[in-house]
Amino acid sequence: RRRHETIILSLIPMLHPPMQGPTSTPQPATQRLERRQRRGKLIIVGFTVVIVLSLVNAHLAGTWKLLVPAVDEDFVFDAFFLNKSYGRPDDNHHGIDQGEDLNANDTNVNANPHRADVTQEDRNANEEDEPKHEQKLNVLLLYADDWRWDMLGSVNPAVKTPFLDSLASEGIRFSHNFVTSSVCWLSRATLFTGQYFNRHKSYKLRCPRFSFNKDQWQHTWPAMLQRAGYYLGHIGKWQYHDYPSPDKGYFNYSNYFEGQHWYDVFPKRKVHGSDLCAERAIEFLEKKPKDINWALTVAFYPPKPTGSGTDPGVQYQPTDETLAAFKNITIKEPFNMTEAFNRLPSFFRKGRNTGRGRWTERYRTPLHYQESMKRIYALVYGLDRAIENIVKKVKELGEYENTLIIVTADNGMFHGAHGLAGKWFPYQESIRVPLIIRDPRMPAEQAGTVEDSLTLNIDLANTVLSASEISPHQNMQGRDITELYLPFKKKLLKDHPWREEFLYAFPSLDEDHMPSSTALVRRKWKYIRWPRQENEPHLLFNLEDDPLELNDLIKNATVHGQVLDEMIKRHDEMVQELEIPIEEIDCEQEY
């Protein structure tokens, strides 16, 4: 930047020469014309020099960015950056001041106020019987966008995910995996921090406190792994617009692109977003240092929609090849797409609800529904194939048996259920997402099993850190999922049983369009609170008898009054324990 400023300053006298004084001799018109022409040429030359030096500097630094307009599902219009960064093995930029003790809390256990904590003594006692893996595991985290729990071939035969089904047959599929807040940016901050939104405080798109704030970033699992010697990479969607790069001390390798399904890639090549993620992931795997552990997050934009068009299926743009697989099928509409909308609280029907508006764009006619869903299925199929290519490269490098593979998503999607599109609201279609874990430490008899314990996205940070034998930071609120399947960790469940409930929370970002909510979720029961809706403040569902959440049992309080009273009490306790805010949030005040 200093070099560029120096060049620009040196050009100013030529581009803008001093004005003539009042006693100067007037110049002929031809001389003035020639002067303007020379000045125009100098301006072009000056900007050309600056651009060339910028490109040279970007090449030497290993970064380049391309500005492209994009429309996102979660914000109306913004700027899209395609950033390519090649971190080098000798990079030592971690954003750490010399002498600063950032490891002080790395060995503390996680604090989760609504469950009994596993103490450090418990962990230490358990280590005596722990069979040591030959070395710390690499981590491959494959993270899709707007991907619902039942969009897997093993759950819904109409969906084609042959590779993911195969991967699950070697690992475990977690059938009751949930997010604590169902919107992209909150979930992504939770992914890296292991915290509820009120703790990581990244409420809005341009306010990622978890990454803007150096101290907070040092307590994320990527920073903790990096300090432990891991080579860190991030590919694809980032969401927050700050795009942390190697020279800022974040990831060793970063390559950001989002907002589209197709990209023009140099030289003159059009690549689908899922395939571009696979290409860049393979590039990372080929260029990373060979003798140190690595962790890579691949954040796919598909199957998330793009734009706001209203033609049938226009917001979903798969490849022709994947779309052809669904050409001759008819996808059954959800049972609760029409009648259920009228059973929602009345504030959903006031005409401003974003979920209903998105439904009108995507699903309002049978043709809209068929075209959108076929394309969504095709995008998921393309996602499956891209993940297969990434894992194939891991195998080719001989690192498959030393790599923890996690496949999951940031949130679900309604896809017409309840007469809604999008996510945000605490119904199962919105908050329940896939989770597949393939762990080389896993006993052979566990392979191919389905685990129905309640797992959450706040658990992923603890789980990733356990692969590197690093204890979670004290501010992390989740739990290590490997306790559910590694025999030497299952002992912890005797004294500290796995959760039987959790609190979902969505802050008040735009009450008229996306009403804030909290929910106490159990396997059988769900209690929903709309904290800013005084006339219709809550709902109660029996998920075993009513998995589509159509029948609000509060209307039959004489039968379920005892259950309701107990759940209200427990819900309020958890809201207080977790300090979940219900008021309007002004993110800028946090700085």
URHU-V348777 format. One record per backbone hydrogen bond with DSSP energy under -1.0 kcal/mol. NH is the residue of the N-H (numbers start at 0). CO is the residue of the C=O. E is the energy in kcal/mol with one decimal. If there is no record, write none. Layout:
BEGIN
NH&CO&E ; NH&CO&E
END
This chain:
BEGIN
4&0&-2.5 ; 5&1&-2.4 ; 6&2&-2.0 ; 7&3&-2.5 ; 8&4&-2.7 ; 9&5&-2.0 ; 10&6&-1.2 ; 11&7&-1.1 ; 14&10&-2.8 ; 15&11&-3.3 ; 23&20&-1.5 ; 31&27&-2.0 ; 32&28&-2.4 ; 33&29&-2.5 ; 34&30&-2.5 ; 35&31&-2.2 ; 36&32&-2.4 ; 37&33&-2.7 ; 38&34&-2.5 ; 39&35&-2.6 ; 40&36&-2.4 ; 41&37&-2.5 ; 42&38&-2.2 ; 43&39&-2.1 ; 44&40&-2.9 ; 45&41&-3.1 ; 46&42&-2.6 ; 47&43&-2.3 ; 48&44&-2.6 ; 49&45&-2.2 ; 50&46&-2.5 ; 51&47&-2.8 ; 52&48&-2.8 ; 53&49&-2.3 ; 54&50&-2.4 ; 55&51&-2.7 ; 56&52&-2.9 ; 57&53&-2.8 ; 58&54&-2.5 ; 59&55&-2.4 ; 60&56&-2.4 ; 61&57&-1.5 ; 62&57&-2.2 ; 63&83&-1.2 ; 65&81&-1.6 ; 67&79&-2.8 ; 69&77&-1.5 ; 71&74&-1.2 ; 77&69&-1.7 ; 79&67&-2.0 ; 81&65&-2.0 ; 82&255&-2.1 ; 83&63&-2.3 ; 84&253&-2.5 ; 85&61&-1.9 ; 90&87&-2.5 ; 99&96&-2.1 ; 101&99&-1.2 ; 107&104&-1.4 ; 110&473&-1.0 ; 110&475&-1.2 ; 114&111&-1.4 ; 122&118&-1.9 ; 123&119&-2.9 ; 124&120&-2.6 ; 125&121&-1.8 ; 126&122&-1.3 ; 128&125&-1.0 ; 136&466&-2.3 ; 137&401&-2.9 ; 138&293&-1.9 ; 139&403&-3.0 ; 140&295&-2.8 ; 141&405&-3.3 ; 142&297&-2.9 ; 143&407&-2.5 ; 146&410&-1.4 ; 148&431&-1.6 ; 150&147&-1.8 ; 151&149&-1.0 ; 154&151&-1.3 ; 155&151&-3.4 ; 158&155&-2.3 ; 164&160&-2.4 ; 165&161&-1.8 ; 166&162&-2.9 ; 167&163&-2.5 ; 168&164&-1.4 ; 171&436&-2.3 ; 172&448&-2.0 ; 173&434&-2.9 ; 174&450&-1.9 ; 177&454&-2.6 ; 178&430&-2.1 ; 182&180&-1.4 ; 186&182&-2.2 ; 187&183&-2.2 ; 188&184&-1.9 ; 189&185&-2.1 ; 190&186&-2.5 ; 191&187&-1.5 ; 192&188&-2.0 ; 193&189&-3.0 ; 198&195&-1.4 ; 199&195&-2.1 ; 200&196&-2.5 ; 202&200&-1.4 ; 206&203&-1.9 ; 208&206&-2.0 ; 210&207&-1.9 ; 211&207&-3.2 ; 212&208&-1.7 ; 216&212&-2.4 ; 217&213&-1.9 ; 218&215&-1.6 ; 219&216&-2.2 ; 220&191&-1.9 ; 223&219&-2.2 ; 224&220&-2.6 ; 225&221&-2.4 ; 226&222&-2.2 ; 227&223&-1.0 ; 228&225&-1.6 ; 229&224&-2.4 ; 230&292&-2.3 ; 232&294&-2.2 ; 233&252&-1.8 ; 234&296&-2.5 ; 235&254&-3.0 ; 236&298&-2.6 ; 247&244&-1.4 ; 248&245&-1.8 ; 249&244&-1.4 ; 251&231&-1.3 ; 252&231&-1.8 ; 254&233&-2.0 ; 255&82&-1.7 ; 256&235&-1.1 ; 262&270&-2.5 ; 264&268&-4.5 ; 268&264&-2.2 ; 270&262&-2.8 ; 272&260&-3.4 ; 275&271&-2.6 ; 276&272&-2.1 ; 277&273&-1.9 ; 278&274&-2.6 ; 279&275&-2.6 ; 280&276&-2.4 ; 281&277&-2.5 ; 282&278&-2.1 ; 283&279&-2.4 ; 284&280&-2.5 ; 285&281&-2.2 ; 286&282&-2.0 ; 287&283&-1.9 ; 294&230&-2.2 ; 295&138&-2.7 ; 296&232&-2.1 ; 297&140&-2.8 ; 298&234&-3.4 ; 299&142&-1.6 ; 303&300&-1.7 ; 305&314&-2.3 ; 306&70&-1.2 ; 313&310&-1.9 ; 315&312&-1.7 ; 322&318&-2.1 ; 323&319&-2.1 ; 325&322&-2.0 ; 326&323&-1.3 ; 328&325&-1.2 ; 336&333&-1.6 ; 347&344&-2.0 ; 348&345&-1.7 ; 353&512&-2.2 ; 356&352&-2.1 ; 357&353&-2.7 ; 358&354&-1.6 ; 359&355&-2.1 ; 360&356&-1.5 ; 361&357&-2.0 ; 362&358&-3.2 ; 368&364&-2.6 ; 369&365&-2.6 ; 370&366&-2.6 ; 371&367&-2.4 ; 372&368&-2.7 ; 373&369&-2.4 ; 374&370&-1.6 ; 375&371&-2.3 ; 376&372&-2.8 ; 377&373&-2.1 ; 378&374&-2.4 ; 379&375&-2.3 ; 380&376&-2.3 ; 381&377&-2.4 ; 382&378&-2.2 ; 383&379&-2.4 ; 384&380&-1.9 ; 385&381&-2.2 ; 386&382&-2.4 ; 387&383&-2.0 ; 388&384&-1.8 ; 389&385&-1.8 ; 390&386&-2.6 ; 391&387&-2.3 ; 392&388&-1.5 ; 393&389&-1.7 ; 394&390&-2.2 ; 395&391&-2.4 ; 396&392&-1.9 ; 397&394&-1.9 ; 398&393&-2.3 ; 401&398&-1.4 ; 402&399&-1.2 ; 403&137&-3.2 ; 404&437&-2.4 ; 405&139&-2.5 ; 406&435&-2.7 ; 407&141&-2.4 ; 409&143&-1.6 ; 411&429&-2.7 ; 412&428&-1.3 ; 413&421&-2.4 ; 415&419&-1.8 ; 416&413&-2.0 ; 417&335&-1.1 ; 418&415&-2.0 ; 419&416&-1.5 ; 420&354&-1.7 ; 423&181&-1.5 ; 424&422&-2.0 ; 426&424&-1.1 ; 429&426&-1.4 ; 430&426&-1.8 ; 431&427&-1.9 ; 432&176&-2.1 ; 435&406&-2.3 ; 436&171&-2.3 ; 437&404&-2.7 ; 441&438&-2.1 ; 445&442&-1.8 ; 446&443&-1.0 ; 447&170&-2.4 ; 448&445&-1.8 ; 450&172&-2.3 ; 454&175&-1.8 ; 456&177&-1.3 ; 458&455&-1.5 ; 459&456&-1.0 ; 462&458&-2.1 ; 463&459&-2.7 ; 464&460&-2.3 ; 465&461&-1.8 ; 467&464&-1.1 ; 468&465&-1.2 ; 469&464&-2.4 ; 475&472&-1.8 ; 476&193&-3.3 ; 482&479&-1.6 ; 483&480&-2.4 ; 484&481&-1.2 ; 485&481&-2.9 ; 488&485&-1.9 ; 489&485&-1.6 ; 491&488&-1.7 ; 492&489&-1.5 ; 493&490&-1.3 ; 495&491&-2.1 ; 501&520&-1.6 ; 503&518&-3.1 ; 504&179&-2.8 ; 505&516&-3.2 ; 508&506&-1.4 ; 513&509&-3.8 ; 516&505&-1.8 ; 517&528&-2.1 ; 518&503&-2.2 ; 519&526&-2.5 ; 520&501&-2.7 ; 521&524&-2.7 ; 525&540&-2.1 ; 526&519&-2.4 ; 527&538&-2.2 ; 528&517&-3.2 ; 529&536&-3.6 ; 532&529&-2.0 ; 538&527&-2.2 ; 540&525&-2.6 ; 542&523&-3.2 ; 545&541&-2.4 ; 548&545&-2.0 ; 552&539&-3.1 ; 555&552&-1.7 ; 558&555&-1.4 ; 559&555&-1.7 ; 560&556&-1.4 ; 563&559&-2.6 ; 564&560&-2.6 ; 565&561&-2.1 ; 566&562&-2.4 ; 567&563&-2.6 ; 568&564&-2.1 ; 569&565&-2.4 ; 570&566&-3.0 ; 571&567&-2.4 ; 572&568&-1.9 ; 573&569&-2.3 ; 574&570&-2.4 ; 575&571&-2.0 ; 576&572&-2.8 ; 577&573&-2.7 ; 579&574&-2.0 ; 588&585&-1.5 ; 589&586&-2.3 ; 590&587&-1.4
END
